[in-house]
Amino acid sequence: MRSLCADLARAGGLWRTAYADGWRLGSWDGFNQRFVNAAPWYFRTLESWRRLFPDFGLRLISGQWPIHPRSGKPASVVFCARLASDGASAG
């Protein structure tokens, strides 16, 4: 069984504080005035993500960084993992 996980926090360097795990204030920057009261969200470093998968019995297969077509910067990171107990090949 495979699992995909996307982390949008990488988009355009959205972290404006220290590069460390922790809660961040939400924002609707770029949206119209009808978007209010953004929820807080939890930021993870790439190393924290890498350590998290085995903690839940998953083996990380790959990480991909889709590139935004206009900015040329990573828009997110997408992880692909499978159950560590699954003996199937990574392909």
C-alpha positions as CSV (number, residue, x, y, z in Angstrom):
1,M,0.0,0.0,0.0
2,R,1.3,3.5,-0.9
3,S,0.6,6.8,0.7
4,L,1.0,10.3,-0.7
5,C,1.5,13.4,1.5
6,A,1.8,17.0,0.3
7,D,3.2,19.9,2.3
8,L,2.2,23.2,0.8
9,A,4.2,25.2,3.4
10,R,7.2,25.2,1.0
11,A,5.4,27.3,-1.5
12,G,7.4,30.4,-2.2
13,G,9.1,30.2,1.2
14,L,5.9,30.8,3.2
15,W,7.7,30.4,6.5
16,R,8.5,33.9,7.7
17,T,9.9,32.7,11.1
18,A,12.7,30.4,12.1
19,Y,13.0,27.1,10.1
20,A,11.8,24.9,13.0
21,D,8.8,22.7,13.7
22,G,5.9,24.6,15.3
23,W,2.6,26.3,15.0
24,R,2.2,29.2,12.6
25,L,-0.5,31.8,12.3
26,G,-2.7,31.3,9.3
27,S,-3.1,33.9,6.5
28,W,-5.4,34.6,3.6
29,D,-2.8,36.9,1.9
30,G,-3.7,37.1,-1.8
31,F,-7.4,36.3,-1.3
32,N,-10.3,38.7,-1.3
33,Q,-11.8,40.3,1.8
34,R,-14.4,37.6,2.3
35,F,-11.6,35.2,3.5
36,V,-11.2,35.9,7.3
37,N,-10.0,34.1,10.4
38,A,-7.4,31.8,8.9
39,A,-6.7,28.8,11.0
40,P,-3.2,28.2,12.5
41,W,-1.2,25.4,10.9
42,Y,1.7,23.2,11.9
43,F,5.0,23.6,10.1
44,R,7.5,20.7,9.8
45,T,11.0,20.9,8.5
46,L,12.0,18.4,5.8
47,E,14.1,16.5,8.4
48,S,11.1,16.3,10.7
49,W,9.0,14.9,7.9
50,R,11.7,12.3,7.1
51,R,11.8,11.2,10.7
52,L,8.0,11.0,11.0
53,F,7.3,8.3,8.4
54,P,9.1,5.5,10.2
55,D,7.4,6.5,13.4
56,F,4.1,5.5,11.8
57,G,5.4,2.3,10.1
58,L,6.0,3.9,6.7
59,R,9.1,3.8,4.5
60,L,9.8,6.9,2.5
61,I,10.1,6.1,-1.2
62,S,10.5,9.5,-2.7
63,G,10.1,13.3,-2.4
64,Q,9.2,15.5,-5.3
65,W,9.2,19.3,-5.5
66,P,6.7,20.5,-8.2
67,I,7.9,23.8,-9.6
68,H,5.5,26.7,-10.0
69,P,5.4,27.6,-13.8
70,R,5.7,31.4,-13.3
71,S,8.0,31.8,-10.3
72,G,10.2,28.8,-11.1
73,K,10.3,28.0,-7.3
74,P,9.0,24.9,-5.5
75,A,5.3,25.1,-5.0
76,S,5.2,22.3,-2.4
77,V,6.8,18.9,-1.6
78,V,5.0,15.6,-2.2
79,F,6.2,12.5,-0.4
80,C,5.4,9.0,-1.5
81,A,5.7,6.3,1.2
82,R,4.7,2.7,1.7
83,L,4.1,0.4,4.7
84,A,7.5,-0.6,6.0
85,S,6.2,-4.2,6.3
86,D,5.3,-4.3,2.6
87,G,8.0,-6.2,0.9
88,A,7.1,-5.1,-2.6
89,S,9.6,-3.2,-4.7
90,A,9.7,0.6,-4.5
91,G,8.7,0.9,-8.2
